Structure formats: C-alpha cells, structure tokens
Amino acid sequence: MDCPDCGGALLAFQVPPDQQEYLPGEEPGAAICSRCLRLLPVEDPPAEPPDFRAIDDSFPGEAEAAIPMALVVGLLSSLAVYRQEISALLEVVERAGVDPLLVVDRLAIAEGIETSIDLEGRRRQLEQLL
C-alpha cells in the first residue's frame, strides 16, 4: 500500500481500543506514511504491528510506544485541532519509557523523511503540552 500524497510506503497497524478515541473516524486501524508521515484510517488493519523503525531508527521498537508515537506524529499536522488527543498520547508514549520529544527531534533531521510539517516548530509546541 502506498501513500496517496507522496507514494511512500504505508505502515498499517491496529490501534488499541483505549487509543481509538484519539483518532478521527471509526476505523479500528491507521497507517502512517514512512516518507511524509501522513496518517490515514485503515478499515482492516493487520493483527501484528509493523516494524515502525522502517520509518526511522529513532522510532520506538515496541508497539506500546510506537503506536501512540505514530498517532502523535500523524496528528501533528493539525496540532490546534488535536491538542488534547496529542497531549494524552504523549503521556502514553512517556509511560512506555520513550521520550517523544527526542523522537520528534530525530525525525526532523532524518534522511528520507519529507514531511510538510515543521517538526522543529511542532517540537517546541509539544514541549508546552508535556
């Protein structure tokens, strides 16, 4: 499956029930583009989570942190709209033992990431949410 925006590879995953409320729509899954970081709804997600490190090595390897981190990154394009959702997901990532701001910092300079989101600017805004 390829991203409709940039043609990059999409990583589809099942969203845990306790995190589905943070997503727009009713789909049980989502997919994140490995290049532009766009988040898309997925009707029939795979049972097993993908290796999110395919996006970048800075992404958490464990699904407990990787899935909410992918949701955060995907929602960053609409920080004003999804402020509460992003804040709640950041807490989930932190509880899983990962520094979400460090992930965003590293994604901002990662080779192969071509997002329209100003990750450095968003990182400063995220700092205020934590």
N, CA, C and O atoms as a printed pandas DataFrame, in Angstrom:
     atom_number atom_name residue_name chain_id  residue_number  x_coord  y_coord  z_coord
0              1         N          MET        A               1    0.851   -1.173    0.000
1              2        CA          MET        A               1    0.000    0.000    0.000
2              3         C          MET        A               1    0.901    1.241    0.000
3              4         O          MET        A               1    1.862    1.333    0.764
4              5         N          ASP        A               2    0.563    2.188   -0.875
5              6        CA          ASP        A               2    1.365    3.402   -0.997
6              7         C          ASP        A               2    0.562    4.634   -0.590
7              8         O          ASP        A               2   -0.664    4.656   -0.701
8              9         N          CYS        A               3    1.266    5.649   -0.119
9             10        CA          CYS        A               3    0.656    6.898    0.312
10            11         C          CYS        A               3    0.050    7.624   -0.898
11            12         O          CYS        A               3    0.706    7.765   -1.930
12            13         N          PRO        A               4   -1.199    8.082   -0.770
13            14        CA          PRO        A               4   -1.815    8.815   -1.874
14            15         C          PRO        A               4   -1.191   10.198   -2.093
15            16         O          PRO        A               4   -1.356   10.789   -3.160
16            17         N          ASP        A               5   -0.477   10.713   -1.089
17            18        CA          ASP        A               5    0.147   12.033   -1.219
18            19         C          ASP        A               5    1.519   11.990   -1.883
19            20         O          ASP        A               5    1.804   12.766   -2.795
20            21         N          CYS        A               6    2.371   11.064   -1.410
21            22        CA          CYS        A               6    3.767   11.085   -1.874
22            23         C          CYS        A               6    4.232    9.770   -2.498
23            24         O          CYS        A               6    5.325    9.709   -3.062
24            25         N          GLY        A               7    3.423    8.726   -2.404
25            26        CA          GLY        A               7    3.819    7.431   -2.959
26            27         C          GLY        A               7    4.703    6.610   -2.045
27            28         O          GLY        A               7    5.142    5.524   -2.424
28            29         N          GLY        A               8    4.975    7.109   -0.846
29            30        CA          GLY        A               8    5.802    6.378    0.113
30            31         C          GLY        A               8    5.076    5.159    0.660
31            32         O          GLY        A               8    3.861    5.028    0.516
32            33         N          ALA        A               9    5.834    4.275    1.286
33            34        CA          ALA        A               9    5.255    3.059    1.863
34            35         C          ALA        A               9    4.435    3.401    3.102
35            36         O          ALA        A               9    4.849    4.206    3.937
36            37         N          LEU        A              10    3.275    2.780    3.204
37            38        CA          LEU        A              10    2.423    2.950    4.375
38            39         C          LEU        A              10    2.611    1.780    5.331
39            40         O          LEU        A              10    2.667    0.624    4.912
40            41         N          LEU        A              11    2.706    2.090    6.609
41            42        CA          LEU        A              11    2.781    1.070    7.649
42            43         C          LEU        A              11    1.431    1.043    8.355
43            44         O          LEU        A              11    1.089    1.962    9.099
44            45         N          ALA        A              12    0.675   -0.012    8.116
45            46        CA          ALA        A              12   -0.652   -0.134    8.715
46            47         C          ALA        A              12   -0.555   -0.847   10.055
47            48         O          ALA        A              12    0.283   -1.729   10.248
48            49         N          PHE        A              13   -1.432   -0.448   10.983
49            50        CA          PHE        A              13   -1.411   -1.043   12.313
50            51         C          PHE        A              13   -2.778   -0.933   12.967
51            52         O          PHE        A              13   -3.583   -0.060   12.642
52            53         N          GLN        A              14   -3.008   -1.830   13.883
53            54        CA          GLN        A              14   -4.231   -1.826   14.669
54            55         C          GLN        A              14   -4.058   -0.840   15.818
55            56         O          GLN        A              14   -3.034   -0.854   16.502
56            57         N          VAL        A              15   -5.046    0.006   16.030
57            58        CA          VAL        A              15   -4.992    0.969   17.117
58            59         C          VAL        A              15   -5.648    0.333   18.343
59            60         O          VAL        A              15   -6.785   -0.133   18.263
60            61         N          PRO        A              16   -4.941    0.310   19.478
61            62        CA          PRO        A              16   -5.531   -0.268   20.690
62            63         C          PRO        A              16   -6.858    0.428   21.020
63            64         O          PRO        A              16   -6.993    1.635   20.821
64            65         N          PRO        A              17   -7.830   -0.333   21.521
65            66        CA          PRO        A              17   -9.150    0.250   21.823
66            67         C          PRO        A              17   -9.086    1.506   22.692
67            68         O          PRO        A              17   -9.856    2.443   22.480
68            69         N          ASP        A              18   -8.178    1.535   23.663
69            70        CA          ASP        A              18   -8.094    2.702   24.546
70            71         C          ASP        A              18   -7.470    3.920   23.880
71            72         O          ASP        A              18   -7.439    4.995   24.480
72            73         N          GLN        A              19   -6.970    3.779   22.644
73            74        CA          GLN        A              19   -6.397    4.909   21.921
74            75         C          GLN        A              19   -7.230    5.297   20.702
75            76         O          GLN        A              19   -6.948    6.316   20.072
76            77         N          GLN        A              20   -8.235    4.519   20.361
77            78        CA          GLN        A              20   -9.066    4.814   19.189
78            79         C          GLN        A              20   -9.826    6.126   19.338
79            80         O          GLN        A              20  -10.124    6.795   18.350
80            81         N          GLU        A              21  -10.134    6.484   20.568
81            82        CA          GLU        A              21  -10.868    7.727   20.793
82            83         C          GLU        A              21  -10.071    8.962   20.356
83            84         O          GLU        A              21  -10.646   10.031   20.151
84            85         N          TYR        A              22   -8.773    8.817   20.217
85            86        CA          TYR        A              22   -7.927    9.954   19.847
86            87         C          TYR        A              22   -7.838   10.161   18.345
87            88         O          TYR        A              22   -7.223   11.122   17.883
88            89         N          LEU        A              23   -8.449    9.264   17.580
89            90        CA          LEU        A              23   -8.397    9.352   16.130
90            91         C          LEU        A              23   -9.708    9.839   15.559
91            92         O          LEU        A              23  -10.777    9.543   16.094
92            93         N          PRO        A              24   -9.628   10.590   14.466
93            94        CA          PRO        A              24  -10.873   10.930   13.775
94            95         C          PRO        A              24  -11.395    9.677   13.067
95            96         O          PRO        A              24  -10.610    8.846   12.610
96            97         N          GLY        A              25  -12.686    9.546   12.980
97            98        CA          GLY        A              25  -13.260    8.399   12.286
98            99         C          GLY        A              25  -13.480    7.219   13.206
99           100         O          GLY        A              25  -13.160    7.274   14.394
100          101         N          GLU        A              26  -14.025    6.158   12.653
101          102        CA          GLU        A              26  -14.389    4.978   13.426
102          103         C          GLU        A              26  -13.546    3.750   13.088
103          104         O          GLU        A              26  -13.769    2.680   13.653
104          105         N          GLU        A              27  -12.589    3.884   12.183
105          106        CA          GLU        A              27  -11.798    2.741   11.750
106          107         C          GLU        A              27  -10.964    2.188   12.909
107          108         O          GLU        A              27  -10.497    2.944   13.760
108          109         N          PRO        A              28  -10.781    0.861   12.935
109          110        CA          PRO        A              28  -10.015    0.230   14.020
110          111         C          PRO        A              28   -8.505    0.311   13.829
111          112         O          PRO        A              28   -7.742   -0.105   14.700
112          113         N          GLY        A              29   -8.081    0.842   12.700
113          114        CA          GLY        A              29   -6.656    0.908   12.426
114          115         C          GLY        A              29   -6.266    2.206   11.752
115          116         O          GLY        A              29   -7.102    3.045   11.416
116          117         N          ALA        A              30   -4.976    2.335   11.569
117          118        CA          ALA        A              30   -4.421    3.506   10.907
118          119         C          ALA        A              30   -3.178    3.062   10.140
119          120         O          ALA        A              30   -2.675    1.953   10.322
120          121         N          ALA        A              31   -2.707    3.942    9.293
121          122        CA          ALA        A              31   -1.454    3.715    8.589
122          123         C          ALA        A              31   -0.702    5.033    8.574
123          124         O          ALA        A              31   -1.300    6.098    8.424
124          125         N          ILE        A              32    0.607    4.957    8.730
125          126        CA          ILE        A              32    1.438    6.151    8.675
126          127         C          ILE        A              32    2.391    6.002    7.498
127          128         O          ILE        A              32    2.950    4.929    7.269
128          129         N          CYS        A              33    2.568    7.085    6.759
129          130        CA          CYS        A              33    3.479    7.059    5.620
130          131         C          CYS        A              33    4.913    7.148    6.122
131          132         O          CYS        A              33    5.237    7.982    6.967
132          133         N          SER        A              34    5.756    6.289    5.597
133          134        CA          SER        A              34    7.153    6.264    6.039
134          135         C          SER        A              34    7.951    7.440    5.491
135          136         O          SER        A              34    9.077    7.674    5.930
136          137         N          ARG        A              35    7.391    8.185    4.539
137          138        CA          ARG        A              35    8.107    9.326    3.975
138          139         C          ARG        A              35    7.529   10.663    4.447
139          140         O          ARG        A              35    8.258   11.489    4.996
140          141         N          CYS        A              36    6.222   10.884    4.239
141          142        CA          CYS        A              36    5.643   12.200    4.563
142          143         C          CYS        A              36    4.949   12.230    5.928
143          144         O          CYS        A              36    4.512   13.292    6.372
144          145         N          LEU        A              37    4.842   11.073    6.600
145          146        CA          LEU        A              37    4.279   10.937    7.947
146          147         C          LEU        A              37    2.779   11.217    8.011
147          148         O          LEU        A              37    2.239   11.488    9.083
148          149         N          ARG        A              38    2.107   11.150    6.858
149          150        CA          ARG        A              38    0.651   11.329    6.843
150          151         C          ARG        A              38   -0.005   10.128    7.519
151          152         O          ARG        A              38    0.433    8.989    7.354
152          153         N          LEU        A              39   -1.063   10.403    8.282
153          154        CA          LEU        A              39   -1.819    9.358    8.970
154          155         C          LEU        A              39   -3.133    9.145    8.236
155          156         O          LEU        A              39   -3.862   10.097    7.957
156          157         N          LEU        A              40   -3.430    7.886    7.926
157          158        CA          LEU        A              40   -4.649    7.543    7.209
158          159         C          LEU        A              40   -5.428    6.493    7.995
159          160         O          LEU        A              40   -4.830    5.661    8.678
160          161         N          PRO        A              41   -6.761    6.523    7.903
161          162        CA          PRO        A              41   -7.556    5.477    8.544
162          163         C          PRO        A              41   -7.436    4.165    7.770
163          164         O          PRO        A              41   -7.277    4.167    6.549
164          165         N          VAL        A              42   -7.512    3.057    8.487
165          166        CA          VAL        A              42   -7.442    1.733    7.869
166          167         C          VAL        A              42   -8.613    0.901    8.380
167          168         O          VAL        A              42   -8.804    0.737    9.585
168          169         N          GLU        A              43   -9.382    0.388    7.445
169          170        CA          GLU        A              43  -10.568   -0.394    7.766
170          171         C          GLU        A              43  -10.225   -1.783    8.307
171          172         O          GLU        A              43  -10.870   -2.271    9.235
172          173         N          ASP        A              44   -9.203   -2.417    7.718
173          174        CA          ASP        A              44   -8.863   -3.791    8.065
174          175         C          ASP        A              44   -7.360   -3.896    8.371
175          176         O          ASP        A              44   -6.590   -4.387    7.545
176          177         N          PRO        A              45   -6.946   -3.432    9.565
177          178        CA          PRO        A              45   -5.517   -3.432    9.886
178          179         C          PRO        A              45   -4.994   -4.838   10.159
179          180         O          PRO        A              45   -5.757   -5.728   10.534
180          181         N          PRO        A              46   -3.692   -5.035    9.971
181          182        CA          PRO        A              46   -3.103   -6.345   10.283
182          183         C          PRO        A              46   -3.111   -6.588   11.793
183          184         O          PRO        A              46   -3.091   -5.647   12.587
184          185         N          ALA        A              47   -3.141   -7.858   12.171
185          186        CA          ALA        A              47   -3.150   -8.208   13.596
186          187         C          ALA        A              47   -1.826   -7.876   14.270
187          188         O          ALA        A              47   -1.801   -7.444   15.422
188          189         N          GLU        A              48   -0.731   -8.078   13.553
189          190        CA          GLU        A              48    0.599   -7.823   14.105
190          191         C          GLU        A              48    1.067   -6.412   13.726
191          192         O          GLU        A              48    0.895   -5.992   12.581
192          193         N          PRO        A              49    1.652   -5.685   14.670
193          194        CA          PRO        A              49    2.148   -4.341   14.347
194          195         C          PRO        A              49    3.370   -4.424   13.429
195          196         O          PRO        A              49    4.135   -5.388   13.482
196          197         N          PRO        A              50    3.541   -3.407   12.592
197          198        CA          PRO        A              50    4.705   -3.386   11.707
198          199         C          PRO        A              50    5.953   -2.980   12.486
199          200         O          PRO        A              50    5.877   -2.627   13.663
200          201         N          ASP        A              51    7.087   -3.034   11.821
201          202        CA          ASP        A              51    8.325   -2.525   12.410
202          203         C          ASP        A              51    8.386   -1.031   12.117
203          204         O          ASP        A              51    8.753   -0.621   11.016
204          205         N          PHE        A              52    8.029   -0.234   13.093
205          206        CA          PHE        A              52    7.992    1.212   12.906
206          207         C          PHE        A              52    9.378    1.804   12.650
207          208         O          PHE        A              52    9.499    2.944   12.202
208          209         N          ARG        A              53   10.411    1.033   12.933
209          210        CA          ARG        A              53   11.766    1.519   12.663
210          211         C          ARG        A              53   12.030    1.616   11.162
211          212         O          ARG        A              53   13.063    2.140   10.747
212          213         N          ALA        A              54   11.095    1.111   10.343
213          214        CA          ALA        A              54   11.198    1.288    8.892
214          215         C          ALA        A              54   11.057    2.773    8.535
215          216         O          ALA        A              54   11.544    3.214    7.494
216          217         N          ILE        A              55   10.395    3.533    9.395
217          218        CA          ILE        A              55   10.291    4.982    9.193
218          219         C          ILE        A              55   11.648    5.608    9.476
219          220         O          ILE        A              55   12.197    6.343    8.655
220          221         N          ASP        A              56   12.172    5.301   10.651
221          222        CA          ASP        A              56   13.485    5.796   11.062
222          223         C          ASP        A              56   13.882    5.046   12.331
223          224         O          ASP        A              56   13.021    4.626   13.104
224          225         N          ASP        A              57   15.175    4.880   12.541
225          226        CA          ASP        A              57   15.675    4.181   13.723
226          227         C          ASP        A              57   15.300    4.877   15.021
227          228         O          ASP        A              57   15.326    4.258   16.085
228          229         N          SER        A              58   14.952    6.148   14.948
229          230        CA          SER        A              58   14.595    6.884   16.164
230          231         C          SER        A              58   13.201    6.504   16.663
231          232         O          SER        A              58   12.845    6.827   17.796
232          233         N          PHE        A              59   12.419    5.832   15.841
233          234        CA          PHE        A              59   11.078    5.411   16.250
234          235         C          PHE        A              59   11.201    4.286   17.270
235          236         O          PHE        A              59   12.083    3.436   17.147
236          237         N          PRO        A              60   10.331    4.268   18.275
237          238        CA          PRO        A              60   10.378    3.177   19.253
238          239         C          PRO        A              60   10.151    1.824   18.573
239          240         O          PRO        A              60    9.401    1.725   17.602
240          241         N          GLY        A              61   10.793    0.808   19.084
241          242        CA          GLY        A              61   10.650   -0.523   18.524
242          243         C          GLY        A              61    9.466   -1.290   19.089
243          244         O          GLY        A              61    8.912   -2.154   18.410
244          245         N          GLU        A              62    9.069   -0.988   20.320
245          246        CA          GLU        A              62    7.985   -1.705   20.975
246          247         C          GLU        A              62    6.652   -1.062   20.616
247          248         O          GLU        A              62    6.520    0.162   20.628
248          249         N          ALA        A              63    5.675   -1.889   20.300
249          250        CA          ALA        A              63    4.357   -1.405   19.874
250          251         C          ALA        A              63    3.703   -0.506   20.924
251          252         O          ALA        A              63    2.975    0.420   20.567
252          253         N          GLU        A              64    3.949   -0.764   22.216
253          254        CA          GLU        A              64    3.325    0.020   23.288
254          255         C          GLU        A              64    3.681    1.501   23.180
255          256         O          GLU        A              64    2.882    2.360   23.552
256          257         N          ALA        A              65    4.868    1.798   22.678
257          258        CA          ALA        A              65    5.287    3.191   22.489
258          259         C          ALA        A              65    5.175    3.609   21.030
259          260         O          ALA        A              65    4.862    4.763   20.737
260          261         N          ALA        A              66    5.429    2.681   20.115
261          262        CA          ALA        A              66    5.470    3.020   18.684
262          263         C          ALA        A              66    4.103    3.421   18.142
263          264         O          ALA        A              66    4.002    4.364   17.357
264          265         N          ILE        A              67    3.048    2.714   18.551
265          266        CA          ILE        A              67    1.719    3.027   18.021
266          267         C          ILE        A              67    1.250    4.413   18.471
267          268         O          ILE        A              67    0.841    5.207   17.624
268          269         N          PRO        A              68    1.291    4.739   19.766
269          270        CA          PRO        A              68    0.876    6.104   20.126
270          271         C          PRO        A              68    1.814    7.171   19.555
271          272         O          PRO        A              68    1.378    8.287   19.273
272          273         N          MET        A              69    3.094    6.838   19.382
273          274        CA          MET        A              69    4.020    7.800   18.779
274          275         C          MET        A              69    3.649    8.044   17.313
275          276         O          MET        A              69    3.700    9.179   16.840
276          277         N          ALA        A              70    3.282    6.994   16.605
277          278        CA          ALA        A              70    2.852    7.146   15.210
278          279         C          ALA        A              70    1.590    8.005   15.133
279          280         O          ALA        A              70    1.438    8.819   14.223
280          281         N          LEU        A              71    0.699    7.817   16.085
281          282        CA          LEU        A              71   -0.526    8.622   16.115
282          283         C          LEU        A              71   -0.196   10.084   16.379
283          284         O          LEU        A              71   -0.752   10.973   15.735
284          285         N          VAL        A              72    0.703   10.336   17.321
285          286        CA          VAL        A              72    1.128   11.708   17.610
286          287         C          VAL        A              72    1.698   12.355   16.352
287          288         O          VAL        A              72    1.283   13.447   15.964
288          289         N          VAL        A              73    2.643   11.680   15.725
289          290        CA          VAL        A              73    3.298   12.237   14.535
290          291         C          VAL        A              73    2.267   12.495   13.444
291          292         O          VAL        A              73    2.313   13.522   12.766
292          293         N          GLY        A              74    1.342   11.564   13.278
293          294        CA          GLY        A              74    0.322   11.729   12.251
294          295         C          GLY        A              74   -0.648   12.863   12.519
295          296         O          GLY        A              74   -1.177   13.464   11.584
296          297         N          LEU        A              75   -0.884   13.160   13.785
297          298        CA          LEU        A              75   -1.812   14.233   14.143
298          299         C          LEU        A              75   -1.135   15.601   14.226
299          300         O          LEU        A              75   -1.819   16.615   14.364
300          301         N          LEU        A              76    0.180   15.646   14.144
301          302        CA          LEU        A              76    0.896   16.921   14.292
302          303         C          LEU        A              76    0.521   17.957   13.241
303          304         O          LEU        A              76    0.656   19.157   13.478
304          305         N          SER        A              77    0.051   17.505   12.086
305          306        CA          SER        A              77   -0.314   18.469   11.045
306          307         C          SER        A              77   -1.502   19.319   11.480
307          308         O          SER        A              77   -1.730   20.395   10.926
308          309         N          SER        A              78   -2.252   18.850   12.458
309          310        CA          SER        A              78   -3.411   19.587   12.970
310          311         C          SER        A              78   -3.309   19.741   14.484
311          312         O          SER        A              78   -4.245   19.403   15.209
312          313         N          LEU        A              79   -2.201   20.238   14.949
313          314        CA          LEU        A              79   -1.957   20.366   16.386
314          315         C          LEU        A              79   -3.049   21.172   17.081
315          316         O          LEU        A              79   -3.469   20.821   18.184
316          317         N          ALA        A              80   -3.510   22.243   16.452
317          318        CA          ALA        A              80   -4.538   23.071   17.082
318          319         C          ALA        A              80   -5.833   22.288   17.262
319          320         O          ALA        A              80   -6.508   22.438   18.280
320          321         N          VAL        A              81   -6.182   21.466   16.297
321          322        CA          VAL        A              81   -7.421   20.687   16.352
322          323         C          VAL        A              81   -7.298   19.530   17.336
323          324         O          VAL        A              81   -8.235   19.241   18.081
324          325         N          TYR        A              82   -6.136   18.865   17.339
325          326        CA          TYR        A              82   -5.951   17.635   18.111
326          327         C          TYR        A              82   -5.070   17.808   19.348
327          328         O          TYR        A              82   -4.428   16.856   19.793
328          329         N          ARG        A              83   -5.040   18.997   19.892
329          330        CA          ARG        A              83   -4.172   19.293   21.048
330          331         C          ARG        A              83   -4.404   18.320   22.207
331          332         O          ARG        A              83   -3.444   17.775   22.753
332          333         N          GLN        A              84   -5.659   18.096   22.585
333          334        CA          GLN        A              84   -5.948   17.209   23.727
334          335         C          GLN        A              84   -5.563   15.769   23.418
335          336         O          GLN        A              84   -5.008   15.071   24.267
336          337         N          GLU        A              85   -5.860   15.325   22.195
337          338        CA          GLU        A              85   -5.542   13.959   21.809
338          339         C          GLU        A              85   -4.034   13.731   21.817
339          340         O          GLU        A              85   -3.545   12.717   22.315
340          341         N          ILE        A              86   -3.307   14.700   21.253
341          342        CA          ILE        A              86   -1.846   14.597   21.199
342          343         C          ILE        A              86   -1.274   14.588   22.603
343          344         O          ILE        A              86   -0.367   13.810   22.899
344          345         N          SER        A              87   -1.792   15.445   23.472
345          346        CA          SER        A              87   -1.309   15.506   24.855
346          347         C          SER        A              87   -1.498   14.160   25.552
347          348         O          SER        A              87   -0.590   13.681   26.230
348          349         N          ALA        A              88   -2.676   13.548   25.389
349          350        CA          ALA        A              88   -2.948   12.256   26.019
350          351         C          ALA        A              88   -2.026   11.175   25.447
351          352         O          ALA        A              88   -1.517   10.339   26.194
352          353         N          LEU        A              89   -1.809   11.184   24.142
353          354        CA          LEU        A              89   -0.948   10.181   23.509
354          355         C          LEU        A              89    0.514   10.358   23.926
355          356         O          LEU        A              89    1.238    9.374   24.084
356          357         N          LEU        A              90    0.948   11.604   24.102
357          358        CA          LEU        A              90    2.321   11.848   24.563
358          359         C          LEU        A              90    2.544   11.204   25.929
359          360         O          LEU        A              90    3.612   10.654   26.198
360          361         N          GLU        A              91    1.535   11.276   26.781
361          362        CA          GLU        A              91    1.641   10.650   28.109
362          363         C          GLU        A              91    1.773    9.138   27.987
363          364         O          GLU        A              91    2.532    8.519   28.733
364          365         N          VAL        A              92    1.036    8.537   27.047
365          366        CA          VAL        A              92    1.118    7.089   26.831
366          367         C          VAL        A              92    2.535    6.714   26.387
367          368         O          VAL        A              92    3.103    5.731   26.864
368          369         N          VAL        A              93    3.094    7.500   25.477
369          370        CA          VAL        A              93    4.461    7.238   24.987
370          371         C          VAL        A              93    5.452    7.337   26.136
371          372         O          VAL        A              93    6.319    6.477   26.288
372          373         N          GLU        A              94    5.327    8.376   26.938
373          374        CA          GLU        A              94    6.238    8.546   28.075
374          375         C          GLU        A              94    6.116    7.403   29.080
375          376         O          GLU        A              94    7.123    6.914   29.591
376          377         N          ARG        A              95    4.884    6.978   29.364
377          378        CA          ARG        A              95    4.682    5.866   30.298
378          379         C          ARG        A              95    5.305    4.578   29.768
379          380         O          ARG        A              95    5.664    3.690   30.542
380          381         N          ALA        A              96    5.430    4.482   28.454
381          382        CA          ALA        A              96    6.058    3.302   27.846
382          383         C          ALA        A              96    7.584    3.415   27.861
383          384         O          ALA        A              96    8.282    2.535   27.358
384          385         N          GLY        A              97    8.098    4.507   28.442
385          386        CA          GLY        A              97    9.546    4.647   28.609
386          387         C          GLY        A              97   10.277    5.298   27.455
387          388         O          GLY        A              97   11.488    5.126   27.317
388          389         N          VAL        A              98    9.559    6.049   26.617
389          390        CA          VAL        A              98   10.181    6.692   25.460
390          391         C          VAL        A              98   10.004    8.203   25.582
391          392         O          VAL        A              98    8.957    8.683   26.016
392          393         N          ASP        A              99   11.035    8.944   25.196
393          394        CA          ASP        A              99   10.972   10.403   25.183
394          395         C          ASP        A              99   10.415   10.841   23.832
395          396         O          ASP        A              99   11.143   10.811   22.839
396          397         N          PRO        A             100    9.134   11.252   23.764
397          398        CA          PRO        A             100    8.540   11.592   22.474
398          399         C          PRO        A             100    9.179   12.817   21.812
399          400         O          PRO        A             100    9.232   12.904   20.585
400          401         N          LEU        A             101    9.661   13.756   22.621
401          402        CA          LEU        A             101   10.297   14.937   22.045
402          403         C          LEU        A             101   11.595   14.572   21.339
403          404         O          LEU        A             101   11.929   15.151   20.306
404          405         N          LEU        A             102   12.323   13.615   21.896
405          406        CA          LEU        A             102   13.551   13.156   21.258
406          407         C          LEU        A             102   13.234   12.481   19.922
407          408         O          LEU        A             102   13.965   12.658   18.947
408          409         N          VAL        A             103   12.152   11.714   19.878
409          410        CA          VAL        A             103   11.749   11.073   18.616
410          411         C          VAL        A             103   11.453   12.140   17.572
411          412         O          VAL        A             103   11.907   12.032   16.433
412          413         N          VAL        A             104   10.694   13.173   17.947
413          414        CA          VAL        A             104   10.362   14.251   17.005
414          415         C          VAL        A             104   11.629   14.974   16.556
415          416         O          VAL        A             104   11.777   15.289   15.375
416          417         N          ASP        A             105   12.549   15.241   17.495
417          418        CA          ASP        A             105   13.831   15.874   17.143
418          419         C          ASP        A             105   14.557   15.068   16.076
419          420         O          ASP        A             105   15.042   15.622   15.090
420          421         N          ARG        A             106   14.627   13.779   16.278
421          422        CA          ARG        A             106   15.365   12.919   15.350
422          423         C          ARG        A             106   14.648   12.782   14.013
423          424         O          ARG        A             106   15.296   12.714   12.968
424          425         N          LEU        A             107   13.328   12.741   14.033
425          426        CA          LEU        A             107   12.579   12.679   12.773
426          427         C          LEU        A             107   12.779   13.957   11.957
427          428         O          LEU        A             107   12.786   13.920   10.727
428          429         N          ALA        A             108   12.942   15.087   12.653
429          430        CA          ALA        A             108   13.126   16.368   11.967
430          431         C          ALA        A             108   14.393   16.380   11.113
431          432         O          ALA        A             108   14.467   17.100   10.117
432          433         N          ILE        A             109   15.386   15.586   11.503
433          434        CA          ILE        A             109   16.654   15.581   10.761
434          435         C          ILE        A             109   16.908   14.262   10.034
435          436         O          ILE        A             109   17.971   14.066    9.446
436          437         N          ALA        A             110   15.933   13.365   10.077
437          438        CA          ALA        A             110   16.112   12.041    9.484
438          439         C          ALA        A             110   16.132   12.101    7.956
439          440         O          ALA        A             110   15.353   12.821    7.331
440          441         N          GLU        A             111   17.035   11.333    7.383
441          442        CA          GLU        A             111   17.080   11.207    5.938
442          443         C          GLU        A             111   15.879   10.413    5.464
443          444         O          GLU        A             111   15.480    9.440    6.105
444          445         N          GLY        A             112   15.305   10.822    4.351
445          446        CA          GLY        A             112   14.175   10.097    3.789
446          447         C          GLY        A             112   12.824   10.584    4.262
447          448         O          GLY        A             112   11.801   10.214    3.686
448          449         N          ILE        A             113   12.795   11.420    5.318
449          450        CA          ILE        A             113   11.523   11.984    5.788
450          451         C          ILE        A             113   11.322   13.299    5.042
451          452         O          ILE        A             113   12.146   14.209    5.127
452          453         N          GLU        A             114   10.222   13.381    4.317
453          454        CA          GLU        A             114    9.900   14.588    3.546
454          455         C          GLU        A             114    8.487   15.015    3.884
455          456         O          GLU        A             114    7.562   14.815    3.097
456          457         N          THR        A             115    8.328   15.600    5.047
457          458        CA          THR        A             115    7.005   15.991    5.519
458          459         C          THR        A             115    6.788   17.489    5.363
459          460         O          THR        A             115    7.732   18.279    5.406
460          461         N          SER        A             116    5.541   17.858    5.182
461          462        CA          SER        A             116    5.212   19.287    5.108
462          463         C          SER        A             116    5.089   19.891    6.510
463          464         O          SER        A             116    4.967   21.107    6.659
464          465         N          ILE        A             117    5.121   19.047    7.520
465          466        CA          ILE        A             117    5.028   19.503    8.907
466          467         C          ILE        A             117    6.376   20.068    9.341
467          468         O          ILE        A             117    7.417   19.450    9.118
468          469         N          ASP        A             118    6.350   21.238    9.956
469          470        CA          ASP        A             118    7.566   21.813   10.532
470          471         C          ASP        A             118    7.810   21.112   11.869
471          472         O          ASP        A             118    7.337   21.555   12.916
472          473         N          LEU        A             119    8.556   20.012   11.810
473          474        CA          LEU        A             119    8.747   19.196   13.019
474          475         C          LEU        A             119    9.483   19.952   14.115
475          476         O          LEU        A             119    9.189   19.768   15.297
476          477         N          GLU        A             120   10.438   20.800   13.741
477          478        CA          GLU        A             120   11.165   21.558   14.765
478          479         C          GLU        A             120   10.227   22.538   15.472
479          480         O          GLU        A             120   10.279   22.686   16.692
480          481         N          GLY        A             121    9.382   23.195   14.704
481          482        CA          GLY        A             121    8.410   24.117   15.291
482          483         C          GLY        A             121    7.393   23.383   16.148
483          484         O          GLY        A             121    7.036   23.841   17.234
484          485         N          ARG        A             122    6.930   22.244   15.655
485          486        CA          ARG        A             122    5.960   21.447   16.405
486          487         C          ARG        A             122    6.573   20.917   17.697
487          488         O          ARG        A             122    5.885   20.794   18.710
488          489         N          ARG        A             123    7.839   20.611   17.661
489          490        CA          ARG        A             123    8.517   20.094   18.855
490          491         C          ARG        A             123    8.452   21.120   19.974
491          492         O          ARG        A             123    8.203   20.773   21.129
492          493         N          ARG        A             124    8.678   22.388   19.629
493          494        CA          ARG        A             124    8.595   23.447   20.642
494          495         C          ARG        A             124    7.174   23.535   21.214
495          496         O          ARG        A             124    6.994   23.756   22.411
496          497         N          GLN        A             125    6.174   23.363   20.351
497          498        CA          GLN        A             125    4.790   23.409   20.820
498          499         C          GLN        A             125    4.465   22.183   21.684
499          500         O          GLN        A             125    3.724   22.289   22.662
500          501         N          LEU        A             126    5.015   21.033   21.324
501          502        CA          LEU        A             126    4.780   19.816   22.097
502          503         C          LEU        A             126    5.356   19.934   23.499
503          504         O          LEU        A             126    4.796   19.416   24.465
504          505         N          GLU        A             127    6.470   20.616   23.588
505          506        CA          GLU        A             127    7.127   20.799   24.887
506          507         C          GLU        A             127    6.167   21.446   25.880
507          508         O          GLU        A             127    6.190   21.131   27.070
508          509         N          GLN        A             128    5.327   22.346   25.391
509          510        CA          GLN        A             128    4.357   23.014   26.247
510          511         C          GLN        A             128    3.238   22.076   26.697
511          512         O          GLN        A             128    2.606   22.311   27.727
512          513         N          LEU        A             129    2.991   21.013   25.925
513          514        CA          LEU        A             129    1.933   20.069   26.283
514          515         C          LEU        A             129    2.356   19.078   27.357
515          516         O          LEU        A             129    1.514   18.500   28.045
516          517         N          LEU        A             130    3.663   18.883   27.500
517          518        CA          LEU        A             130    4.156   17.883   28.463
518          519         C          LEU        A             130    4.315   18.462   29.849
519          520         O          LEU        A             130    4.719   17.753   30.771
